[in-house]
Amino acid sequence: MRVTDTDLALAAALADAAGAAIRPYYRADHGLEAKDDASPVTLADRAAEAAMRALIERAFPADAIIGEEYGTKEGTSGRAWVLDPIDGTRAFISGRPIFGTLIALVIEGWPMMGVIDQPILRERWTGVMGKPTLFNGKPAATRRCADLGKALLATTSPALFDDSQLHAFEHLDGAVMSTVLGGDCYNYGCVASGWLDVVVEAQLKLHDFAALVPVVEGAGGRMCDWQGDPLTADSVGEVVAAGDPARIEEILEALACRGH
């Protein structure tokens, strides 16, 4: 389950290729459409994923590819590249540079390498399990949070929770100092760099969270589901990221209050 230097070099090349595909469409004619689930998709999403898939197929033809826009290509190696070309398409179409490209290498179901790339600000977090996370090539570190009541919490939108999840989130919201909305994957980079303390989300798919785990944990944080279990390819998409692992139990206790 080792991540090689070749894997890291490919991940960087994928992020570069996605950024080159995305930037011409930013604050420009991006060809917005609605997918079958009513979520937005643009020409930039599709161009970026197509560019990344072509590079992976050339470098590692036996690896699986799981992408938001073009589905799954089965592999035989036990490795899967998990791609979300634009995580935060609503931010992208709004001209807000708080979206990102997500690239993960999942080995035997475990997220082992992840990249969060913001192509407009040219900010990139790279995480490998067991190694320090890098932010634009320099070590990133989460911050300590001795009191949950002083924590800064983020989520993309409360509208993405179902009723019981929203009740739980509101309980946690009442326990922290302040909550910010919006941000998608960019929030997790902010946790890794020590600017946010907690992110809580639900209804995520593998391409939404696989890349985040190595980034946050390599910076000293912890990610898990709402029951405290590790995030894998089989997780249901209820996600917690904490900059200070010491606060995890309090966060999970708050989220256990789902109401009836």
DRENDO-1510 file (C-alpha; in Angstrom, 1 decimal, always signed):
<recs>
REC; n; res; u; v; w
REC; 1; MET; +0.0; +0.0; +0.0 .
REC; 2; ARG; +3.0; +2.3; -0.6 .
REC; 3; VAL; +2.7; +5.6; -2.4 .
REC; 4; THR; +5.7; +6.0; -4.7 .
REC; 5; ASP; +7.5; +9.1; -6.0 .
REC; 6; THR; +6.1; +8.2; -9.4 .
REC; 7; ASP; +2.6; +8.4; -7.9 .
REC; 8; LEU; +3.3; +11.8; -6.4 .
REC; 9; ALA; +4.7; +13.1; -9.7 .
REC; 10; LEU; +1.6; +11.9; -11.5 .
REC; 11; ALA; -0.7; +13.5; -9.0 .
REC; 12; ALA; +1.1; +16.9; -9.4 .
REC; 13; ALA; +0.8; +16.5; -13.2 .
REC; 14; LEU; -2.9; +15.8; -12.9 .
REC; 15; ALA; -3.4; +18.9; -10.8 .
REC; 16; ASP; -1.5; +20.9; -13.3 .
REC; 17; ALA; -3.5; +19.6; -16.2 .
REC; 18; ALA; -6.8; +20.1; -14.5 .
REC; 19; GLY; -5.8; +23.7; -13.6 .
REC; 20; ALA; -4.9; +24.4; -17.2 .
REC; 21; ALA; -8.3; +23.1; -18.3 .
REC; 22; ILE; -10.2; +25.0; -15.7 .
REC; 23; ARG; -8.7; +28.5; -15.8 .
REC; 24; PRO; -9.9; +29.6; -19.2 .
REC; 25; TYR; -13.5; +29.0; -18.1 .
REC; 26; TYR; -13.3; +30.9; -14.8 .
REC; 27; ARG; -15.4; +34.0; -14.8 .
REC; 28; ALA; -16.0; +33.3; -18.5 .
REC; 29; ASP; -18.5; +31.3; -20.6 .
REC; 30; HIS; -18.4; +27.9; -18.8 .
REC; 31; GLY; -21.4; +26.2; -20.5 .
REC; 32; LEU; -23.4; +25.5; -17.4 .
REC; 33; GLU; -25.7; +22.5; -17.5 .
REC; 34; ALA; -27.8; +20.6; -14.9 .
REC; 35; LYS; -27.0; +16.9; -14.4 .
REC; 36; ASP; -29.7; +14.3; -13.8 .
REC; 37; ASP; -29.5; +14.9; -10.0 .
REC; 38; ALA; -29.9; +18.7; -10.6 .
REC; 39; SER; -26.4; +19.5; -9.6 .
REC; 40; PRO; -24.4; +21.8; -11.9 .
REC; 41; VAL; -21.7; +20.8; -14.3 .
REC; 42; THR; -19.7; +22.9; -16.7 .
REC; 43; LEU; -17.3; +22.5; -19.6 .
REC; 44; ALA; -14.5; +23.1; -17.2 .
REC; 45; ASP; -15.5; +20.1; -15.0 .
REC; 46; ARG; -15.5; +17.8; -18.1 .
REC; 47; ALA; -12.4; +19.1; -19.7 .
REC; 48; ALA; -10.4; +18.8; -16.4 .
REC; 49; GLU; -11.5; +15.3; -15.7 .
REC; 50; ALA; -10.9; +14.2; -19.3 .
REC; 51; ALA; -7.4; +15.6; -19.2 .
REC; 52; MET; -6.6; +13.8; -15.9 .
REC; 53; ARG; -8.0; +10.5; -17.1 .
REC; 54; ALA; -5.9; +10.5; -20.2 .
REC; 55; LEU; -2.7; +11.0; -18.1 .
REC; 56; ILE; -3.6; +8.2; -15.7 .
REC; 57; GLU; -4.5; +5.7; -18.5 .
REC; 58; ARG; -1.2; +6.4; -20.1 .
REC; 59; ALA; +0.9; +6.0; -16.9 .
REC; 60; PHE; -1.0; +3.3; -15.1 .
REC; 61; PRO; -3.4; +1.4; -17.4 .
REC; 62; ALA; -4.1; -1.3; -14.8 .
REC; 63; ASP; -5.3; +1.2; -12.2 .
REC; 64; ALA; -9.0; +1.9; -11.8 .
REC; 65; ILE; -10.3; +5.5; -12.3 .
REC; 66; ILE; -13.4; +6.8; -10.4 .
REC; 67; GLY; -14.4; +10.2; -11.6 .
REC; 68; GLU; -17.4; +12.4; -10.8 .
REC; 69; GLU; -18.2; +13.3; -14.4 .
REC; 70; TYR; -17.2; +10.1; -16.4 .
REC; 71; GLY; -17.8; +7.3; -14.0 .
REC; 72; THR; -15.7; +4.3; -13.2 .
REC; 73; LYS; -13.1; +2.5; -15.3 .
REC; 74; GLU; -12.4; -0.8; -13.6 .
REC; 75; GLY; -8.8; -1.8; -12.9 .
REC; 76; THR; -6.8; -4.9; -11.9 .
REC; 77; SER; -4.1; -3.5; -9.6 .
REC; 78; GLY; -6.1; -2.8; -6.4 .
REC; 79; ARG; -5.4; +0.9; -6.9 .
REC; 80; ALA; -8.0; +3.5; -7.9 .
REC; 81; TRP; -7.5; +7.2; -8.8 .
REC; 82; VAL; -10.5; +9.1; -7.5 .
REC; 83; LEU; -11.1; +12.4; -9.2 .
REC; 84; ASP; -13.4; +15.4; -8.6 .
REC; 85; PRO; -12.4; +18.0; -11.2 .
REC; 86; ILE; -14.2; +20.8; -9.6 .
REC; 87; ASP; -15.4; +20.2; -6.0 .
REC; 88; GLY; -17.5; +23.3; -5.5 .
REC; 89; THR; -19.0; +23.9; -8.9 .
REC; 90; ARG; -21.5; +26.4; -7.5 .
REC; 91; ALA; -18.6; +28.5; -6.2 .
REC; 92; PHE; -16.8; +28.2; -9.6 .
REC; 93; ILE; -19.8; +29.4; -11.5 .
REC; 94; SER; -20.2; +32.3; -9.0 .
REC; 95; GLY; -16.7; +33.5; -9.6 .
REC; 96; ARG; -15.6; +32.6; -6.1 .
REC; 97; PRO; -12.1; +31.0; -5.8 .
REC; 98; ILE; -13.0; +28.6; -3.0 .
REC; 99; PHE; -13.5; +25.5; -5.1 .
REC; 100; GLY; -10.9; +22.9; -5.8 .
REC; 101; THR; -9.7; +19.9; -7.8 .
REC; 102; LEU; -9.5; +16.7; -5.8 .
REC; 103; ILE; -7.2; +13.9; -6.7 .
REC; 104; ALA; -6.9; +10.8; -4.5 .
REC; 105; LEU; -5.0; +7.5; -4.8 .
REC; 106; VAL; -7.1; +4.8; -3.0 .
REC; 107; ILE; -5.3; +1.5; -2.4 .
REC; 108; GLU; -7.4; -1.6; -1.4 .
REC; 109; GLY; -10.1; +0.8; -0.3 .
REC; 110; TRP; -8.0; +3.1; +1.8 .
REC; 111; PRO; -7.2; +6.8; +0.8 .
REC; 112; MET; -3.4; +6.9; +0.8 .
REC; 113; MET; -2.6; +10.0; -1.1 .
REC; 114; GLY; -4.6; +13.2; -1.7 .
REC; 115; VAL; -4.3; +16.6; -3.4 .
REC; 116; ILE; -6.5; +19.6; -3.0 .
REC; 117; ASP; -5.6; +22.1; -5.7 .
REC; 118; GLN; -7.1; +25.6; -6.0 .
REC; 119; PRO; -6.2; +26.6; -9.6 .
REC; 120; ILE; -7.0; +30.3; -9.4 .
REC; 121; LEU; -5.2; +31.1; -6.2 .
REC; 122; ARG; -2.5; +28.5; -7.2 .
REC; 123; GLU; -2.7; +26.9; -3.8 .
REC; 124; ARG; -2.1; +23.2; -3.4 .
REC; 125; TRP; -2.2; +20.8; -0.5 .
REC; 126; THR; -0.6; +17.4; -1.0 .
REC; 127; GLY; -0.9; +14.6; +1.6 .
REC; 128; VAL; +0.4; +11.1; +1.8 .
REC; 129; MET; -0.5; +8.8; +4.7 .
REC; 130; GLY; +2.4; +8.6; +7.1 .
REC; 131; LYS; +4.1; +11.7; +5.8 .
REC; 132; PRO; +3.7; +15.5; +6.5 .
REC; 133; THR; +1.2; +17.4; +4.4 .
REC; 134; LEU; +2.7; +20.0; +2.1 .
REC; 135; PHE; +1.1; +23.3; +1.2 .
REC; 136; ASN; +2.7; +24.8; -1.9 .
REC; 137; GLY; +5.8; +22.6; -1.1 .
REC; 138; LYS; +6.1; +23.6; +2.6 .
REC; 139; PRO; +4.9; +21.7; +5.7 .
REC; 140; ALA; +1.3; +22.5; +6.7 .
REC; 141; ALA; +0.1; +22.0; +10.3 .
REC; 142; THR; -3.3; +22.1; +12.0 .
REC; 143; ARG; -3.7; +24.2; +15.1 .
REC; 144; ARG; -4.5; +23.1; +18.6 .
REC; 145; CYS; -8.0; +23.9; +20.0 .
REC; 146; ALA; -8.1; +23.4; +23.7 .
REC; 147; ASP; -11.8; +24.4; +24.0 .
REC; 148; LEU; -14.5; +23.4; +21.5 .
REC; 149; GLY; -16.2; +26.6; +22.5 .
REC; 150; LYS; -13.5; +28.6; +20.8 .
REC; 151; ALA; -13.5; +26.5; +17.6 .
REC; 152; LEU; -14.3; +27.8; +14.1 .
REC; 153; LEU; -16.6; +25.4; +12.4 .
REC; 154; ALA; -17.3; +25.2; +8.6 .
REC; 155; THR; -19.8; +23.4; +6.4 .
REC; 156; THR; -20.7; +24.0; +2.7 .
REC; 157; SER; -24.4; +24.3; +3.3 .
REC; 158; PRO; -26.9; +23.2; +6.0 .
REC; 159; ALA; -29.3; +22.5; +3.0 .
REC; 160; LEU; -27.2; +19.5; +2.2 .
REC; 161; PHE; -28.1; +17.7; +5.5 .
REC; 162; ASP; -31.3; +15.6; +6.0 .
REC; 163; ASP; -33.5; +16.5; +8.9 .
REC; 164; SER; -31.7; +14.3; +11.5 .
REC; 165; GLN; -28.3; +15.4; +10.3 .
REC; 166; LEU; -29.3; +19.1; +10.4 .
REC; 167; HIS; -30.5; +18.6; +14.0 .
REC; 168; ALA; -27.1; +17.1; +14.9 .
REC; 169; PHE; -25.2; +19.9; +13.1 .
REC; 170; GLU; -27.2; +22.6; +14.8 .
REC; 171; HIS; -26.3; +21.0; +18.2 .
REC; 172; LEU; -22.6; +21.2; +17.2 .
REC; 173; ASP; -23.1; +24.8; +15.9 .
REC; 174; GLY; -24.3; +25.8; +19.3 .
REC; 175; ALA; -21.2; +24.4; +20.9 .
REC; 176; VAL; -18.6; +26.2; +18.9 .
REC; 177; MET; -17.5; +29.9; +18.7 .
REC; 178; SER; -18.6; +30.6; +15.2 .
REC; 179; THR; -19.6; +28.8; +11.9 .
REC; 180; VAL; -18.8; +29.7; +8.4 .
REC; 181; LEU; -20.7; +28.5; +5.3 .
REC; 182; GLY; -19.5; +27.6; +1.9 .
REC; 183; GLY; -16.1; +26.4; +0.9 .
REC; 184; ASP; -16.5; +22.7; -0.2 .
REC; 185; CYS; -13.0; +21.1; -0.3 .
REC; 186; TYR; -11.3; +24.4; +0.4 .
REC; 187; ASN; -12.4; +24.2; +4.0 .
REC; 188; TYR; -10.3; +21.0; +4.5 .
REC; 189; GLY; -7.2; +22.7; +3.2 .
REC; 190; CYS; -7.9; +25.5; +5.7 .
REC; 191; VAL; -8.1; +22.9; +8.5 .
REC; 192; ALA; -4.7; +21.5; +7.3 .
REC; 193; SER; -3.2; +24.9; +7.4 .
REC; 194; GLY; -4.6; +25.9; +10.8 .
REC; 195; TRP; -7.1; +28.5; +9.8 .
REC; 196; LEU; -10.2; +26.4; +10.6 .
REC; 197; ASP; -10.8; +24.0; +13.4 .
REC; 198; VAL; -13.6; +21.7; +12.3 .
REC; 199; VAL; -15.5; +20.8; +9.2 .
REC; 200; VAL; -18.6; +18.6; +9.3 .
REC; 201; GLU; -20.5; +17.4; +6.2 .
REC; 202; ALA; -22.9; +14.7; +5.0 .
REC; 203; GLN; -24.1; +13.2; +1.7 .
REC; 204; LEU; -20.6; +13.1; +0.4 .
REC; 205; LYS; -19.4; +10.6; -2.2 .
REC; 206; LEU; -16.0; +9.0; -2.4 .
REC; 207; HIS; -14.7; +11.5; -4.9 .
REC; 208; ASP; -15.8; +14.3; -2.5 .
REC; 209; PHE; -13.8; +13.0; +0.5 .
REC; 210; ALA; -11.0; +10.5; -0.5 .
REC; 211; ALA; -8.4; +13.2; -1.2 .
REC; 212; LEU; -9.1; +15.1; +2.0 .
REC; 213; VAL; -8.2; +12.4; +4.4 .
REC; 214; PRO; -4.4; +12.2; +3.7 .
REC; 215; VAL; -4.2; +16.0; +3.6 .
REC; 216; VAL; -5.8; +16.7; +7.0 .
REC; 217; GLU; -4.3; +13.7; +8.8 .
REC; 218; GLY; -0.8; +14.4; +7.4 .
REC; 219; ALA; -1.1; +17.9; +8.9 .
REC; 220; GLY; -1.8; +16.6; +12.3 .
REC; 221; GLY; -5.6; +16.5; +12.2 .
REC; 222; ARG; -8.0; +13.6; +12.2 .
REC; 223; MET; -10.8; +12.6; +9.8 .
REC; 224; CYS; -13.6; +10.1; +10.5 .
REC; 225; ASP; -17.2; +9.5; +10.0 .
REC; 226; TRP; -19.9; +10.6; +12.4 .
REC; 227; GLN; -19.4; +7.4; +14.4 .
REC; 228; GLY; -15.7; +7.9; +14.7 .
REC; 229; ASP; -14.7; +5.2; +12.2 .
REC; 230; PRO; -12.0; +5.7; +9.6 .
REC; 231; LEU; -13.1; +6.9; +6.2 .
REC; 232; THR; -12.7; +4.3; +3.4 .
REC; 233; ALA; -14.2; +3.5; +0.0 .
REC; 234; ASP; -17.2; +1.9; +1.9 .
REC; 235; SER; -18.0; +5.0; +4.1 .
REC; 236; VAL; -21.5; +6.5; +3.8 .
REC; 237; GLY; -20.4; +10.1; +3.4 .
REC; 238; GLU; -20.9; +11.6; +6.8 .
REC; 239; VAL; -17.6; +13.3; +7.4 .
REC; 240; VAL; -15.8; +15.0; +10.2 .
REC; 241; ALA; -12.4; +16.8; +10.0 .
REC; 242; ALA; -10.8; +18.1; +13.2 .
REC; 243; GLY; -7.6; +20.1; +13.3 .
REC; 244; ASP; -7.1; +19.0; +16.9 .
REC; 245; PRO; -7.8; +15.2; +17.4 .
REC; 246; ALA; -8.4; +15.9; +21.1 .
REC; 247; ARG; -11.7; +17.5; +20.2 .
REC; 248; ILE; -13.1; +14.5; +18.2 .
REC; 249; GLU; -15.0; +12.9; +21.1 .
REC; 250; GLU; -16.8; +16.2; +21.9 .
REC; 251; ILE; -17.6; +16.7; +18.2 .
REC; 252; LEU; -19.0; +13.2; +17.9 .
REC; 253; GLU; -21.0; +13.6; +21.1 .
REC; 254; ALA; -22.7; +16.7; +19.7 .
REC; 255; LEU; -23.4; +15.0; +16.4 .
REC; 256; ALA; -25.0; +12.0; +18.2 .
REC; 257; CYS; -27.9; +14.4; +19.1 .
REC; 258; ARG; -30.0; +13.7; +15.9 .
REC; 259; GLY; -33.5; +14.3; +17.4 .
REC; 260; HIS; -36.5; +12.3; +16.3 .
</recs>
